[in-house]
Amino acid sequence: MVWAGPQREEHLADSVRIALSAAVADLPAPTPFLPTVQDQAAYDQWYRQTQNQLAHKLKDKNGLWKLPELSTPALQQAFLQTVWYESRRAALEPSLVMGLIEVESGFRKYAISSAGARGVMQVMPFWTRQLGTGDASALFQWQANMRFGCVILRHYLSIEQGDMHMALGRYNGSRGQLAYPQAVLAAKQRWQP
């Protein structure tokens, strides 16, 4: 099922554009920041559980990975570390980001919607012009795509004063309709530790 709605490029105030642009710039390595033993334990638990769920979801009946971009332990680790890092960086729950990725792209790194959205979080290319260098091909890189997607969702949560349904609708271009937010929130529940 394709969830991309008729998203449109909105005018951003210069202060908003500058703040969002700074949030997607200078992509550091996605190494989780785990300052305490409790943080490390929470990450380890999340990683093990999420990796197992991902394997269950994306392996065929012969035990082969359906997506080449997630077919090795190293690729899976890079993907999951990036989900954790970028979701935490944007003060979002990793399970929400996993749910959004599942609904938006089915975990396909090179997904392109009929509306032109790209990558795992289905980010519209106009965001790279608004906030980045204008290089829309960067949206096929996990970290750049998740950085943009998480920052955009955080921005929409701010605009919608924390209303997750409205923010998700805005993210998808279906603001005010329930099907998309409900699908993402149901997927989020499946990814919770």
Buried (B, 14 or more C-beta within 10 A) or exposed (E): EEBBBEBEEEEBEEEBEEBBBEBBEEBEEBEBEBEEEEEEEBBEEBBEBBBEBBBEEBBEEEEEBEBEBBBEEEBBEBBBBBBBBBBBBBEBEBBBBBBBBBBBBBBBBEBBBEBBBBBBBBBBBBBBEBBBEEEBEBBBBBBBBBBBBBBBBBBBBEBBEEBBBBBBBBBBBBBEEEEBBEBBBEBBEEBBE
